[in-house]
Amino acid sequence: MKKFKIIFIIIILSLNSVTQSYSKPVPESFADLAEKLMPSVVNISTSTTVVTKSNPLPFQFPPGSPFGDMFKEFGDPQERQSAALGSGFIIDEKGIVITNNHVIQDADDIIVRVNGDQEFKAKVLGADPLMDIAVLQLETSKKFIPVAFGDSDKARIGDWVIAIGNPFGLGGTVTAGIISARNRSIGLSRYEDFIQTDASINSGNSGGPLFDMEGNVIGINTAILGRNGSIGIGFSIPSNSAQIIINQLIEFGETKRGWLGVRIQDVTKEIAEVEKLDKPRGALVASVAEKSPSEKAGIKAGDIILEFNGEIINQMKELPAIVARTQVGKNVEVKIWRDKKEIIKNVILGRLETSEDFKVSEKQKEIDTTDQIEDLKITVRSLNKEDIKNRKLPNQTTGLVITSIQNKSPLAGSIEVNSIIVEAQKERIKSIDDLKQITKQVLNSNQKTILLAIYNNQNQRRYIGIKLD
């Protein structure tokens, strides 16, 4: 019996030691780490001149009217200053600062505050809207305390992290939490592989660093879920992905991403069955661009890309990021599934930014989509980044700006022009088609009442129920 008790105690102690080897102690305090890092985190303020041209009068004077000259100044372009706040961090003693592109985009002046009391003007060395990263240079000869990048690939779900930034313009603020998830995609940009954290992140934290417990930057805080503030779901650009872009912006002032020249889609269970693939995996090639690296290498529509440059493609969304971070001009092996067997194609990568595909997509982005919602008798346009910045909305906001409301519209009297529709029937509105489809569904229902979530002209979020005829 005594022998049995000894064996039992040994087993318990062994299990306890194994558990301890897989866990890390909860930090007693973050004070020492925060004190060390605070001098390297900066507050960023920008000012932008916004030009608007509108007729504030509810009517127009006929040609030749004497009142036309009297009131013509009311229709002249009006200028106003728009201010924005954000965060950043220093990566070089010479004053190179990293932040988000949306923090400094279109800014006339950029002021960076270091240690809460030292202010410096900054210029943009390079910016990348696709990953939402910008590199600034402080215009001074002073030396600064930089922070180093860590290896974001080693960051694990459950690891402790701290975020330091400038929420709501309050200055250096430290929050702590854990990594909640990895490889998140939330539809904000083309290349997304976010680290999700429950460290409190609010408006003004954009561009600030996410640190591990060694004091290394493993992420750039970029977005939050929650319309009025943090709800414990924040997103950061992983440092390993960010460093590739940052190095290119510092060296060239622009990005040089790899380009394959294919349009891809998910491999569904049904497609995998038809193609005799063991399970849904890889990226299905929907089309191949003319004169692209893929066309020259012999890749065809209908092929399924299983591996690229030695990296296995488990899901379609992984391929664009892997291709983009691969060196332009590199000869890479692409393993594809064709005719129920694996074959290898060698592709010499092109550069995305000089491709026709990229030029066309950029032109399409510049088009300000406007359309009528016949059932609501309103005209709307897509919400854009300038709207979000000028109206100080959460970065991830999507929706439609109302540009006109007909007199017979069911919305007349309840909603004003320039209000922003962000939800209908509790569903997020991302496009004009979204609102059209939901409106038709309501009209075909028995209730015929549509519930809209809007931002009014005072940028207050409200729910409004509208009865449709």
VEXTORDO-317318 format. One record per residue (C-alpha): residue number from 1; residue in one letter; y, z, x negated. Coordinates in pm, whole numbers. Example, Ala and Ser with C-alpha at 12.3 -4.5 7.8 and 13.67 -1.06 7.14 Angstrom:
2
> kolmar	dopa	v	w	u
> 1	A	-450	780	-1230
> 2	S	-106	714	-1367
//
This chain:
469
> kolmar	dopa	v	w	u
> 1	M	0	0	0
> 2	K	236	93	-281
> 3	K	161	-239	-451
> 4	F	240	-424	-130
> 5	K	580	-250	-104
> 6	I	669	-349	-463
> 7	I	580	-713	-394
> 8	F	787	-706	-72
> 9	I	1093	-568	-256
> 10	I	1059	-835	-527
> 11	I	1049	-1111	-261
> 12	I	1361	-972	-86
> 13	L	1552	-950	-416
> 14	S	1447	-1303	-506
> 15	L	1569	-1440	-173
> 16	N	1896	-1254	-214
> 17	S	1953	-1399	-563
> 18	V	1880	-1753	-433
> 19	T	2132	-1706	-148
> 20	Q	2396	-1582	-393
> 21	S	2340	-1880	-623
> 22	Y	2432	-2116	-337
> 23	S	2746	-1928	-232
> 24	K	3077	-1844	-392
> 25	P	3266	-1519	-340
> 26	V	3557	-1515	-97
> 27	P	3880	-1503	-302
> 28	E	4045	-1161	-295
> 29	S	4384	-1332	-309
> 30	F	4537	-1674	-364
> 31	A	4853	-1523	-512
> 32	D	4791	-1597	-881
> 33	L	4686	-1954	-810
> 34	A	4979	-2017	-576
> 35	E	5228	-1873	-826
> 36	K	5092	-2104	-1095
> 37	L	5108	-2418	-877
> 38	M	5433	-2373	-684
> 39	P	5663	-2511	-960
> 40	S	5475	-2842	-948
> 41	V	5509	-2895	-572
> 42	V	5835	-3050	-453
> 43	N	6029	-3090	-130
> 44	I	6150	-3442	-46
> 45	S	6438	-3536	181
> 46	T	6543	-3893	259
> 47	S	6825	-4063	445
> 48	T	6802	-4405	606
> 49	T	7067	-4621	771
> 50	V	6948	-4739	1110
> 51	V	7128	-5033	1271
> 52	T	7102	-5070	1648
> 53	K	7250	-5332	1879
> 54	S	7250	-5262	2247
> 55	N	7468	-5298	2553
> 56	P	7526	-4951	2696
> 57	L	7679	-5096	3014
> 58	P	7444	-5165	3307
> 59	F	7590	-5517	3347
> 60	Q	7737	-5808	3152
> 61	F	8074	-5974	3200
> 62	P	8075	-6345	3287
> 63	P	8197	-6593	3020
> 64	G	8577	-6600	2999
> 65	S	8627	-6264	3167
> 66	P	8929	-6072	3027
> 67	F	8717	-5756	3032
> 68	G	8475	-5914	2784
> 69	D	8716	-5872	2491
> 70	M	8813	-5525	2606
> 71	F	8457	-5395	2597
> 72	K	8309	-5618	2325
> 73	E	8294	-5335	2073
> 74	F	8036	-5167	2293
> 75	G	7790	-5443	2208
> 76	D	7859	-5441	1832
> 77	P	7584	-5319	1597
> 78	Q	7593	-4943	1557
> 79	E	7494	-4761	1239
> 80	R	7355	-4410	1223
> 81	Q	7190	-4200	957
> 82	S	6831	-4090	1002
> 83	A	6690	-3807	790
> 84	A	6328	-3721	713
> 85	L	6148	-3446	523
> 86	G	5825	-3443	328
> 87	S	5642	-3300	31
> 88	G	5512	-3420	-304
> 89	F	5380	-3303	-641
> 90	I	5454	-3368	-1008
> 91	I	5180	-3532	-1219
> 92	D	5374	-3592	-1542
> 93	E	5619	-3374	-1735
> 94	K	5866	-3666	-1731
> 95	G	5907	-3623	-1355
> 96	I	5662	-3863	-1190
> 97	V	5609	-3748	-832
> 98	I	5339	-3846	-582
> 99	T	5398	-3848	-206
> 100	N	5314	-4049	105
> 101	N	5462	-4394	157
> 102	H	5571	-4305	510
> 103	V	5783	-4020	371
> 104	I	6009	-4252	167
> 105	Q	5964	-4589	342
> 106	D	6297	-4777	389
> 107	A	6494	-4479	254
> 108	D	6844	-4542	116
> 109	D	6850	-4214	-77
> 110	I	6568	-3986	-193
> 111	I	6642	-3629	-300
> 112	V	6365	-3419	-457
> 113	R	6398	-3041	-473
> 114	V	6203	-2859	-746
> 115	N	6151	-2481	-754
> 116	G	6358	-2452	-437
> 117	D	6697	-2484	-607
> 118	Q	6700	-2782	-846
> 119	E	6781	-3116	-684
> 120	F	6729	-3459	-838
> 121	K	6768	-3814	-717
> 122	A	6452	-4023	-731
> 123	K	6366	-4391	-740
> 124	V	6049	-4557	-615
> 125	L	5821	-4688	-892
> 126	G	5577	-4835	-643
> 127	A	5439	-4784	-293
> 128	D	5125	-4878	-105
> 129	P	5144	-4878	277
> 130	L	4771	-4954	309
> 131	M	4668	-4618	163
> 132	D	5004	-4450	238
> 133	I	5085	-4355	-122
> 134	A	5414	-4372	-312
> 135	V	5507	-4295	-673
> 136	L	5857	-4167	-751
> 137	Q	6046	-4113	-1076
> 138	L	6298	-3830	-1095
> 139	E	6626	-3952	-1246
> 140	T	6666	-3684	-1513
> 141	S	6563	-3614	-1872
> 142	K	6435	-3265	-1787
> 143	K	6072	-3170	-1849
> 144	F	5858	-3048	-1561
> 145	I	5528	-2867	-1507
> 146	P	5265	-3118	-1388
> 147	V	4940	-3060	-1204
> 148	A	4613	-3242	-1273
> 149	F	4381	-3435	-1044
> 150	G	4035	-3299	-975
> 151	D	3714	-3482	-886
> 152	S	3723	-3518	-506
> 153	D	3364	-3646	-505
> 154	K	3250	-3299	-605
> 155	A	3437	-3133	-318
> 156	R	3187	-2996	-66
> 157	I	3213	-2903	299
> 158	G	3286	-2530	306
> 159	D	3473	-2517	-27
> 160	W	3796	-2315	-30
> 161	V	4121	-2513	-62
> 162	I	4493	-2439	-45
> 163	A	4776	-2666	71
> 164	I	5133	-2629	-52
> 165	G	5422	-2817	106
> 166	N	5745	-2828	302
> 167	P	5650	-2781	670
> 168	F	5945	-2818	910
> 169	G	6179	-2815	609
> 170	L	6108	-2448	536
> 171	G	6038	-2505	166
> 172	G	5741	-2404	-47
> 173	T	5474	-2280	194
> 174	V	5113	-2198	104
> 175	T	4824	-2219	350
> 176	A	4453	-2172	284
> 177	G	4131	-2289	444
> 178	I	3812	-2476	375
> 179	I	3701	-2838	362
> 180	S	3581	-2901	718
> 181	A	3440	-3252	678
> 182	R	3428	-3551	445
> 183	N	3455	-3929	489
> 184	R	3668	-3910	802
> 185	S	3825	-4222	957
> 186	I	4093	-4178	1226
> 187	G	4237	-4529	1258
> 188	L	4567	-4480	1074
> 189	S	4529	-4726	788
> 190	R	4302	-4995	648
> 191	Y	4138	-4775	384
> 192	E	4035	-4436	518
> 193	D	3796	-4185	369
> 194	F	3981	-3864	449
> 195	I	3896	-3509	353
> 196	Q	3931	-3294	665
> 197	T	4056	-2937	623
> 198	D	4145	-2643	843
> 199	A	4417	-2528	601
> 200	S	4726	-2532	822
> 201	I	4918	-2860	780
> 202	N	5232	-2936	981
> 203	S	5515	-3188	1001
> 204	G	5679	-3195	658
> 205	N	5354	-3132	469
> 206	S	5303	-3508	435
> 207	G	5263	-3607	70
> 208	G	5186	-3256	-46
> 209	P	4878	-3161	-249
> 210	L	4547	-3011	-143
> 211	F	4419	-2794	-429
> 212	D	4073	-2667	-516
> 213	M	4023	-2318	-655
> 214	E	4067	-2445	-1011
> 215	G	4420	-2557	-927
> 216	N	4335	-2928	-936
> 217	V	4460	-3176	-676
> 218	I	4166	-3306	-476
> 219	G	4367	-3457	-190
> 220	I	4707	-3578	-69
> 221	N	4790	-3431	272
> 222	T	4868	-3719	506
> 223	A	4797	-3661	875
> 224	I	4726	-3401	1139
> 225	L	4566	-3395	1480
> 226	G	4788	-3208	1721
> 227	R	5113	-3317	1877
> 228	N	5321	-3005	1835
> 229	G	5180	-2860	1515
> 230	S	4867	-2769	1328
> 231	I	4549	-2703	1524
> 232	G	4336	-2668	1213
> 233	I	4251	-3035	1176
> 234	G	4435	-3192	883
> 235	F	4350	-3495	673
> 236	S	4396	-3565	302
> 237	I	4349	-3879	92
> 238	P	4077	-3802	-167
> 239	S	4212	-3780	-521
> 240	N	3955	-4021	-669
> 241	S	4064	-4301	-433
> 242	A	4431	-4213	-473
> 243	Q	4426	-4217	-854
> 244	I	4319	-4582	-867
> 245	I	4621	-4683	-656
> 246	I	4858	-4444	-838
> 247	N	4763	-4581	-1180
> 248	Q	4819	-4938	-1058
> 249	L	5159	-4850	-909
> 250	I	5268	-4682	-1232
> 251	E	5145	-4969	-1452
> 252	F	5230	-5271	-1237
> 253	G	5460	-5145	-961
> 254	E	5212	-5290	-710
> 255	T	4846	-5278	-616
> 256	K	4568	-5510	-733
> 257	R	4274	-5471	-497
> 258	G	3949	-5661	-512
> 259	W	3895	-5929	-245
> 260	L	3564	-6060	-117
> 261	G	3690	-6284	162
> 262	V	3464	-6192	454
> 263	R	3517	-6051	800
> 264	I	3250	-5794	881
> 265	Q	3112	-5592	1169
> 266	D	2864	-5310	1230
> 267	V	2492	-5373	1217
> 268	T	2370	-5242	1553
> 269	K	2017	-5133	1637
> 270	E	1965	-5456	1829
> 271	I	2087	-5673	1537
> 272	A	1862	-5482	1295
> 273	E	1563	-5546	1523
> 274	V	1635	-5919	1550
> 275	E	1685	-5951	1174
> 276	K	1370	-5746	1102
> 277	L	1575	-5494	903
> 278	D	1410	-5152	872
> 279	K	1711	-4973	1030
> 280	P	2079	-5039	1116
> 281	R	2257	-5047	779
> 282	G	2489	-5262	573
> 283	A	2776	-5486	687
> 284	L	2718	-5798	895
> 285	V	2926	-6097	779
> 286	A	3097	-6236	1091
> 287	S	3290	-6509	905
> 288	V	3373	-6625	553
> 289	A	3725	-6730	450
> 290	E	3771	-7080	311
> 291	K	3795	-7102	-68
> 292	S	3725	-6729	-92
> 293	P	3509	-6563	-360
> 294	S	3232	-6522	-101
> 295	E	3233	-6889	-2
> 296	K	3220	-6994	-368
> 297	A	2925	-6757	-424
> 298	G	2732	-6893	-126
> 299	I	2761	-6599	112
> 300	K	2737	-6715	473
> 301	A	2815	-6588	822
> 302	G	2514	-6397	950
> 303	D	2429	-6244	612
> 304	I	2403	-5865	597
> 305	I	2555	-5709	284
> 306	L	2327	-5422	177
> 307	E	2465	-5346	-171
> 308	F	2785	-5426	-357
> 309	N	2816	-5377	-732
> 310	G	2520	-5138	-725
> 311	E	2657	-4924	-440
> 312	I	2448	-4904	-123
> 313	I	2634	-4992	197
> 314	N	2509	-4758	469
> 315	Q	2786	-4835	719
> 316	M	3016	-5132	759
> 317	K	3332	-4925	705
> 318	E	3225	-4835	350
> 319	L	3240	-5191	217
> 320	P	3620	-5260	231
> 321	A	3700	-4945	32
> 322	I	3434	-5018	-231
> 323	V	3552	-5378	-273
> 324	A	3919	-5276	-286
> 325	R	3868	-5032	-574
> 326	T	3667	-5284	-780
> 327	Q	3851	-5465	-1060
> 328	V	3996	-5806	-978
> 329	G	3811	-6084	-1163
> 330	K	3494	-5881	-1209
> 331	N	3159	-6056	-1167
> 332	V	2961	-5838	-927
> 333	E	2612	-5853	-780
> 334	V	2595	-5854	-401
> 335	K	2259	-5785	-239
> 336	I	2231	-5947	103
> 337	W	1971	-5972	379
> 338	R	1910	-6331	487
> 339	D	1615	-6486	669
> 340	K	1438	-6148	675
> 341	K	1444	-6098	297
> 342	E	1672	-5967	24
> 343	I	1855	-6208	-207
> 344	I	2122	-6160	-476
> 345	K	2455	-6342	-497
> 346	N	2699	-6314	-788
> 347	V	3063	-6301	-682
> 348	I	3377	-6318	-898
> 349	L	3625	-6101	-708
> 350	G	3967	-6231	-613
> 351	R	4284	-6030	-551
> 352	L	4355	-5917	-196
> 353	E	4734	-5919	-221
> 354	T	4749	-6289	-318
> 355	S	4487	-6406	-65
> 356	E	4573	-6610	243
> 357	D	4391	-6353	459
> 358	F	4629	-6081	343
> 359	K	4942	-6294	389
> 360	V	4844	-6386	744
> 361	S	4763	-6025	839
> 362	E	5096	-5904	698
> 363	K	5287	-6165	903
> 364	Q	5100	-6059	1214
> 365	K	5200	-5697	1152
> 366	E	5567	-5796	1145
> 367	I	5549	-5941	1495
> 368	D	5686	-5689	1743
> 369	T	5438	-5728	2029
> 370	T	5611	-5721	2370
> 371	D	5447	-5783	2705
> 372	Q	5475	-5709	3075
> 373	I	5251	-5471	3264
> 374	E	5260	-5655	3598
> 375	D	5092	-5377	3796
> 376	L	5354	-5125	3680
> 377	K	5644	-5375	3680
> 378	I	5756	-5271	3333
> 379	T	5793	-5439	2994
> 380	V	5663	-5261	2687
> 381	R	5627	-5309	2314
> 382	S	5398	-5150	2059
> 383	L	5514	-4829	1895
> 384	N	5582	-4888	1525
> 385	K	5629	-4675	1213
> 386	E	6008	-4696	1235
> 387	D	5996	-4552	1589
> 388	I	5775	-4266	1471
> 389	K	6006	-4192	1180
> 390	N	6335	-4219	1372
> 391	R	6213	-4013	1666
> 392	K	6033	-3762	1443
> 393	L	5701	-3800	1621
> 394	P	5365	-3690	1475
> 395	N	5247	-3942	1217
> 396	Q	4932	-4039	1405
> 397	T	5113	-4114	1734
> 398	T	5016	-4439	1907
> 399	G	5158	-4579	2228
> 400	L	5398	-4819	2397
> 401	V	5778	-4812	2414
> 402	I	5916	-4906	2757
> 403	T	6183	-5175	2708
> 404	S	6263	-5244	3075
> 405	I	6176	-5113	3421
> 406	Q	6210	-5328	3732
> 407	N	6382	-5183	4039
> 408	K	6058	-5202	4240
> 409	S	5849	-5042	3968
> 410	P	5655	-4731	4074
> 411	L	5790	-4573	3753
> 412	A	6157	-4628	3852
> 413	G	6332	-4295	3890
> 414	S	6056	-4104	3712
> 415	I	6064	-4256	3362
> 416	E	6353	-4395	3156
> 417	V	6373	-4702	2935
> 418	N	6280	-4616	2572
> 419	S	6030	-4354	2688
> 420	I	5698	-4381	2503
> 421	I	5367	-4390	2693
> 422	V	5104	-4224	2474
> 423	E	4827	-4152	2724
> 424	A	4705	-4277	3060
> 425	Q	4442	-4085	3256
> 426	K	4409	-3856	2951
> 427	E	4305	-4155	2735
> 428	R	4501	-4239	2421
> 429	I	4697	-4566	2442
> 430	K	4663	-4778	2127
> 431	S	4750	-5123	2265
> 432	I	4910	-5300	2560
> 433	D	4564	-5404	2679
> 434	D	4461	-5036	2697
> 435	L	4735	-4962	2951
> 436	K	4666	-5280	3149
> 437	Q	4297	-5200	3184
> 438	I	4350	-4837	3283
> 439	T	4613	-4937	3539
> 440	K	4374	-5186	3699
> 441	Q	4101	-4921	3712
> 442	V	4339	-4686	3894
> 443	L	4442	-4956	4141
> 444	N	4076	-5025	4218
> 445	S	4006	-4656	4278
> 446	N	4058	-4461	4600
> 447	Q	4312	-4219	4455
> 448	K	4553	-4478	4314
> 449	T	4741	-4217	4109
> 450	I	4793	-4269	3738
> 451	L	4858	-3973	3506
> 452	L	5079	-4068	3211
> 453	A	5169	-3864	2903
> 454	I	5505	-3972	2764
> 455	Y	5773	-3883	2515
> 456	N	6107	-3902	2696
> 457	N	6441	-3991	2538
> 458	Q	6479	-3632	2416
> 459	N	6139	-3672	2241
> 460	Q	5984	-3411	2469
> 461	R	5622	-3467	2561
> 462	R	5559	-3462	2938
> 463	Y	5287	-3549	3189
> 464	I	5391	-3755	3490
> 465	G	5177	-3849	3790
> 466	I	5268	-4184	3949
> 467	K	5136	-4316	4281
> 468	L	5057	-4687	4261
> 469	D	5077	-4919	4562
//
